Amino acid sequence: MESGLQSPAPRGQNREDVRQHNLSTVLRLVRLSGTISRSQLTAATGLNRSTISDLVAELEERGLAVETEALVSSGVGRPSLMVSASDNVVAFAVHPEVDATTVGAVTLSGRVIAKERVLMPHSPKPRDSELTAAKLISKISAELDSKYRVAGVGVAVPGQVRVSDGVIRYAPQLAWVEAAFGPELSQLTRLPVYLDNDASIGCMAERNFGSAKGFSDVVFLFAGSGGIGGGAIVDGKQLRGTSGYGGELGHVRISSSTQRDFSGFEGTLEALVRRDDLLELFKLFGATDEELDREIQTVKTAAARDVIYKQIDHLADGLSNFVTIFNPQAVVLGGFLTSLFNFDSGRLIERMKANAVGASAERVVVRPAGLGSNLLMVGAAELPFEMLMRNPSGYLLEKSSQATVS
């Protein structure tokens, strides 16, 4: 298995021996654009109109793309034909957490058409989450129309993943070490399964479809029940590190505090900006980010506001370091960090810029994640979709009824 989220393929070449590459290039452009005309595909790829016509026809024949007439005609003559990704191809997305397991079905066009969340016993074992995920996949599959075909399963892991074989190296809050989650879930579902770190997945999902779209230099932070992770996109490419474990921005030390994060490090961003503290503040258990957000935005007591402001200030201190180091165009905040941003974005940005090198911070924008609560569902689904896009004519798609617990 390889890391599932890649930058778009290079420009296609008008040669038959690279037809597969051209097919992949066109499918990527269609997915990233949402909808695109044949003439725009011709301009973007450098391929001639005849070749584009053949490639689009093949994608349609394989059920990966659809063509429709433009809603508004651009002038005289026939309306333009617009190409978009098929809604009849889906991938399952899985997000195991310490308190819940979430499974969704996402179409090739990026729509989340189903999502189920099941609360888990405290500190579930890998097998508990695997079985729960498999049962949810089977349940959703049974409810899907027979027209759907399945590309596979993507898993957003709150920890470090060896993507080559689907092994979770270390998920600190779950206390999972060297868990063969991918192979075991694949055996249960009889589907290909791909894993990656949740923040890495979220980073590229926001780059392709969310608030970071259109930017080439981005810092992304995601915070959930498993702690804080992140990613940096530099010149359009995500920094992964020599072994693929780069982006652990939550473990950067920002304080002399002796409070520890989930990996045992003191004074880090993850140690001081904690979802658990907010859940305890509002007496919530197993809450979704939407439920937590409602409590934060309607907070009534001064004591509760003080807790939230402290977390905002710690977050700003961490961001000031990342802005100084990476000089990004944009900072994107996902998970419950979106709630902190929405509570007082002015305070957050002012403190971040005050503690960053001035020239590095003068043009940066800070945004909440655009994909909202579906961020990790869309991101995880990109893992099998990436495999499909690399080989559109040869990748095996399963019938939705195939995804049953074995």
C-alpha positions in Angstrom: 0.0 0.0 0.0 1.1 3.5 -0.7 0.2 6.8 0.7 -3.2 7.4 -0.9 -3.4 11.2 -1.4 -1.2 12.6 -4.1 -1.0 15.8 -6.1 -2.6 15.8 -9.6 -0.7 13.8 -12.2 1.5 15.8 -14.7 0.0 17.0 -18.0 -1.0 14.3 -20.3 0.9 13.5 -23.5 -0.8 12.9 -26.8 0.7 9.4 -27.3 -1.0 6.0 -27.3 1.6 4.4 -25.1 0.6 6.8 -22.3 -3.1 6.4 -22.7 -3.5 5.0 -19.1 -1.7 8.1 -17.8 -3.9 10.4 -19.9 -7.0 8.6 -18.6 -5.8 9.1 -15.0 -5.0 12.7 -15.7 -8.5 13.4 -17.0 -10.2 11.6 -14.2 -8.2 13.6 -11.6 -9.1 16.9 -13.3 -12.7 16.0 -13.4 -12.8 15.1 -9.7 -10.9 18.2 -8.6 -13.0 20.5 -10.8 -16.4 19.1 -9.7 -17.6 19.7 -13.3 -15.5 20.6 -16.3 -16.1 21.0 -20.0 -14.3 19.0 -22.7 -12.7 22.2 -24.0 -11.4 23.0 -20.5 -10.0 19.5 -20.3 -8.3 20.0 -23.7 -6.7 23.3 -22.4 -5.7 21.8 -19.1 -4.0 18.7 -20.5 -2.6 19.8 -23.8 -4.3 16.9 -25.5 -6.4 17.4 -28.7 -10.2 17.4 -28.8 -10.4 13.9 -30.4 -8.2 12.4 -27.7 -10.2 14.1 -24.9 -13.4 12.8 -26.5 -12.1 9.3 -26.5 -10.9 9.4 -22.9 -14.1 10.9 -21.6 -16.1 8.2 -23.5 -14.0 5.5 -21.9 -14.5 7.0 -18.4 -18.2 7.0 -19.1 -18.2 3.5 -20.4 -16.5 2.4 -17.2 -19.0 4.2 -15.1 -16.5 6.7 -13.7 -17.8 9.9 -15.3 -21.0 11.3 -16.7 -21.7 14.0 -19.3 -24.5 16.5 -19.1 -25.5 19.6 -21.1 -24.5 22.9 -19.5 -27.3 24.5 -17.7 -26.5 27.8 -19.4 -25.4 27.9 -23.0 -22.2 29.8 -23.7 -23.5 31.2 -27.0 -24.8 30.0 -30.4 -24.7 26.4 -31.4 -25.0 23.3 -29.2 -24.7 23.7 -25.4 -21.4 22.6 -24.0 -21.1 19.1 -22.6 -20.0 19.1 -19.0 -18.1 16.2 -17.5 -18.4 15.2 -13.8 -17.4 12.2 -11.7 -20.0 9.5 -11.3 -22.2 9.3 -8.2 -22.5 5.5 -8.7 -19.0 4.7 -7.5 -18.4 4.9 -3.7 -15.7 4.3 -1.1 -16.3 3.5 2.6 -14.6 5.7 5.1 -13.7 4.6 8.6 -12.6 6.7 11.6 -11.8 4.7 14.8 -11.6 6.8 17.9 -11.3 6.2 21.6 -15.0 6.7 22.2 -16.6 6.0 18.9 -16.3 4.4 15.5 -17.6 6.3 12.4 -18.2 4.8 9.0 -19.4 6.7 5.9 -20.1 6.1 2.2 -18.6 8.7 -0.1 -19.2 9.0 -3.8 -16.5 9.5 -6.4 -18.0 13.0 -6.9 -17.3 13.7 -3.2 -20.8 13.5 -1.7 -21.2 11.8 1.7 -24.4 9.7 1.1 -24.4 7.8 4.4 -22.8 8.0 7.8 -23.1 5.9 11.0 -21.5 6.5 14.3 -21.4 4.0 17.1 -20.2 4.7 20.7 -17.4 2.4 21.8 -16.5 1.0 25.3 -13.6 2.9 26.9 -10.2 2.1 25.2 -11.5 -0.4 22.6 -9.1 -3.0 21.3 -8.2 -3.0 17.5 -10.4 -6.0 17.0 -13.4 -4.2 18.6 -13.1 -1.3 16.2 -12.5 -3.6 13.2 -15.6 -5.6 13.9 -17.7 -2.5 14.5 -16.4 -0.9 11.3 -17.1 -4.1 9.3 -20.6 -4.4 10.6 -21.3 -0.7 9.8 -19.9 -1.2 6.3 -22.2 -4.2 5.8 -25.2 -2.3 7.1 -24.6 0.6 4.8 -23.9 -1.7 1.9 -27.2 -3.4 2.3 -29.0 -0.1 2.2 -27.3 1.1 -1.0 -29.0 0.7 -4.4 -27.6 -2.1 -6.5 -26.3 0.5 -9.0 -23.4 1.4 -6.7 -19.9 -0.1 -7.1 -17.3 0.0 -4.4 -13.7 1.1 -4.7 -12.6 0.0 -1.3 -12.2 1.3 2.3 -10.1 4.2 3.6 -9.3 4.5 7.3 -8.4 7.8 9.0 -6.2 6.8 11.9 -5.5 9.0 15.0 -1.9 7.9 15.1 1.1 6.8 13.0 0.5 4.5 10.1 2.8 2.4 8.0 0.8 2.9 4.8 2.7 0.2 2.8 1.0 -2.6 4.7 -1.8 -1.0 6.6 -0.3 -1.4 10.1 -1.0 1.2 12.8 2.4 1.7 14.4 1.2 3.8 17.3 -2.1 5.4 18.2 -1.4 6.8 21.6 -4.8 7.6 23.0 -6.2 4.2 21.8 -3.0 2.5 23.1 -2.7 0.6 19.9 0.8 -0.6 18.9 1.7 -2.4 15.7 -1.9 -3.2 15.0 -2.6 -4.9 11.6 -5.8 -3.0 11.2 -5.8 -2.8 7.4 -5.3 -6.5 6.6 -7.7 -7.6 9.3 -10.5 -5.2 8.2 -9.9 -6.3 4.6 -10.3 -9.9 5.6 -13.6 -9.0 7.4 -15.1 -7.0 4.5 -13.5 -8.7 1.5 -12.6 -5.2 0.2 -9.2 -3.5 -0.3 -8.4 -1.3 2.7 -6.0 1.6 2.8 -4.9 3.5 5.9 -3.3 6.9 6.7 -2.9 9.3 9.5 -6.1 11.3 10.1 -4.5 14.7 10.0 -2.5 13.9 6.8 -5.7 12.8 5.2 -7.5 15.9 6.3 -4.7 18.1 5.0 -4.9 16.9 1.4 -8.7 16.7 1.5 -8.9 20.4 2.4 -6.3 21.1 -0.3 -8.3 19.4 -2.9 -11.9 20.1 -1.9 -12.0 22.5 1.1 -10.7 25.8 2.5 -7.1 25.2 1.3 -8.1 24.8 -2.4 -6.3 27.2 -4.6 -3.4 27.6 -2.2 0.1 26.1 -2.8 1.5 26.7 0.7 -0.7 25.7 3.6 -0.4 24.7 7.3 -3.3 22.4 8.4 -4.1 21.4 12.0 -6.7 18.8 13.0 -7.8 18.1 16.5 -10.0 15.3 17.6 -10.4 12.8 20.4 -7.0 11.4 19.5 -5.1 14.7 19.9 -3.7 17.2 17.5 -2.0 16.4 14.2 -1.3 18.4 11.2 0.3 18.8 7.8 2.2 21.3 5.7 1.9 21.7 2.0 4.8 23.5 0.4 4.8 24.5 -3.3 1.7 22.2 -3.7 3.3 19.1 -2.2 2.6 17.7 1.2 5.7 17.2 3.4 5.6 13.6 4.6 9.2 13.0 5.8 11.5 10.2 5.1 9.3 7.5 6.5 5.9 9.1 6.0 5.4 10.2 9.6 5.9 14.0 9.1 3.3 16.5 10.2 3.1 15.7 14.0 2.6 19.4 14.7 0.7 18.8 17.9 3.9 17.6 19.6 5.7 20.9 19.2 6.5 22.3 22.6 5.0 25.8 23.3 5.1 26.1 27.1 7.1 25.2 30.1 4.0 23.5 31.5 4.5 20.0 32.8 1.1 18.9 31.4 1.6 16.0 29.1 0.1 15.1 25.7 -1.1 11.6 24.7 2.5 10.6 23.8 3.8 11.7 27.1 5.5 15.0 26.0 5.3 18.0 28.3 4.1 21.5 27.4 3.1 20.7 23.8 0.3 22.1 21.8 -1.6 18.9 22.1 -1.1 18.9 25.9 -2.6 22.4 26.3 -5.4 22.4 23.6 -7.4 19.4 24.7 -10.8 18.3 23.5 -11.2 16.2 26.7 -11.0 19.4 28.8 -13.8 20.9 26.9 -15.9 17.8 27.1 -15.4 17.8 30.9 -16.2 21.5 31.1 -19.6 20.9 29.4 -20.2 17.4 31.0 -20.4 15.7 27.6 -19.5 12.1 26.9 -18.9 10.6 23.4 -20.1 13.9 21.9 -19.7 14.8 18.2 -17.8 18.0 17.2 -21.2 19.5 16.3 -22.5 18.9 19.8 -19.4 20.3 21.3 -19.5 23.3 19.0 -23.1 24.2 20.1 -21.9 24.3 23.8 -18.9 26.4 23.0 -20.8 29.0 20.9 -23.5 29.3 23.5 -21.3 29.3 26.6 -22.8 31.4 29.4 -20.4 31.4 32.4 -17.2 33.5 32.8 -15.3 30.4 34.1 -16.2 28.5 30.9 -15.2 31.4 28.7 -11.8 31.5 30.5 -11.1 27.9 29.7 -12.0 28.5 26.0 -9.8 31.6 25.8 -6.9 29.8 27.3 -7.2 27.2 24.6 -7.4 29.8 21.9 -4.3 31.5 23.3 -2.3 28.2 23.3 -3.5 27.5 19.8 -2.4 30.9 18.7 1.1 30.3 20.2 1.4 27.1 18.3 0.3 28.7 15.0 2.8 31.5 15.4 5.6 29.0 15.3 4.2 27.2 12.3 3.6 30.5 10.4 7.2 31.6 11.2 8.6 28.2 10.0 6.5 27.6 6.9 5.4 31.2 5.8 2.1 29.7 4.5 -0.5 31.5 2.4 -3.2 29.9 4.6 -3.7 28.1 7.9 -6.7 25.8 8.0 -8.2 24.5 11.2 -10.2 21.3 11.5 -11.9 19.3 14.1 -12.8 21.2 17.3 -10.2 23.8 16.4 -12.9 25.2 14.1 -15.1 25.9 17.1 -12.2 27.8 18.9 -11.7 29.8 15.7 -15.4 30.7 15.4 -15.6 31.6 19.1 -13.1 34.4 18.8 -11.2 34.5 15.5 -10.0 38.0 16.1 -8.2 37.1 19.3 -6.7 34.0 17.8 -5.3 35.8 14.7 -4.1 38.9 16.6 -2.1 36.8 19.1 -0.8 34.5 16.3 0.5 37.4 14.3 1.9 39.2 17.4 4.1 36.2 18.2 5.2 35.3 14.6 8.0 36.9 12.5 6.2 39.9 11.0 7.1 39.3 7.3 6.1 35.6 7.6 2.7 36.5 9.0 1.7 39.6 7.1 -0.2 37.8 4.2 -1.4 34.6 5.9 -5.1 33.9 6.2 -6.7 31.6 8.8 -9.8 29.6 7.9 -11.9 26.9 9.4 -11.9 23.6 7.5 -14.4 23.8 4.6 -15.5 20.2 4.7 -16.8 20.5 8.3 -17.9 17.3 10.0 -17.4 15.3 6.8 -13.7 16.2 6.6 -12.3 12.8 7.6 -15.0 10.9 5.7 -14.1 12.7 2.4 -10.4 12.4 3.2 -10.4 8.7 4.0 -12.4 7.9 0.9 -9.6 9.5 -1.1 -7.3 6.6 -0.3 -9.2 4.0 -2.4 -10.2 6.6 -4.9 -6.5 7.4 -5.4 -5.8 3.8 -6.3 -8.7 3.9 -8.7 -7.4 7.1 -10.3 -4.0 5.6 -10.8 -5.5 2.8 -12.9 -9.0 3.8 -14.1 -9.1 1.1 -16.8 -7.8 -1.8 -14.7 -8.9 -1.2 -11.1 -11.5 -3.7 -9.9 -14.7 -2.2 -8.5 -16.9 -4.5 -6.3 -20.6 -4.6 -6.2 -22.0 -2.9 -3.1 -23.5 -6.3 -2.0 -20.0 -7.7 -1.9 -19.2 -5.7 1.3 -20.5 -8.1 3.9 -18.9 -9.3 7.1 -17.2 -12.6 6.4 
